[in-house]
Amino acid sequence: MMGHEIGLILLSVLEALFQLGLLLILAPVMGWCLDSLPFWLAGRSVGTVRFRLLQAARFWRSLVQVPLGGRPALALTAGVLTLVCLPAVTTGSGLSSLADPLVIGLVVLLGRGFLGPGLVQGEAARLMPAVLLLCLTEALIALAAPGTDGLSGLCAMLHIEPEPGLEGALAACALALGIACPPLRSDDVTQMLSGLRDRHEREAARSIADVLNCGWLLLLADMALPVSVGLAQGGVQSWWLGLLALGARLALTVAVAVGLRLMAQERSARLTALFAGVALLLALAGRFGT
């Protein structure tokens, strides 16, 4: 019995490490999509994704030789902690029980605040609506699914007992969060780094921004499509299906983020309030309609 439990623990740790490695590879690809696809769709020339991957690889190699310190180290820690805690492939990852939407969301937002020498005005203005929406998400989960253990427990519960009202409310909250506090743009990062003169520090900060953006988009994707996360008890088939579903929901989340940017609907207070209201109505309808 003890050997079986140790095996399960080792398996969950290995899955968490695999998840972290996979997401760190996908982070620069997603960053390239966020920065380049709007220009590419407009018919303008863009850099290749290969350059973004090489830049990320150079950052990780330099990190082994010269560790980060101060605010960049805190920002990177927040990003890595987010990627390893959120349920990505299945609910059996080592730290997935810690993936509370409010806590993880605040960790990512704090990481964004630590990215540059100081918090720029535009970023500060986006933090409060995002915090309020994360609190709303937490309240809706407590209302519709009390006792669930973070996003991991919520995903497992929805596999067993689907709640269309709660799922719709979470999707609306994720969309409201994506509008109110979108992933960092290249221009946003440039503004944050305006006080840095060292080229290596600026390149490192851009790679860290990709990690934070990946964590933020994964949080939104898990909230919008929780049933796409595989069950830990589902075996190999559930793991492979969860891996395919991870790619699909990240691609969908990036597509929505790029679409909002192209339609100039990012940071729209009216749309944010609209989807927050829709989320509340759907959760209440699902709760009292059963």
Disulfide bonds with the S-S distance in Angstrom:
none
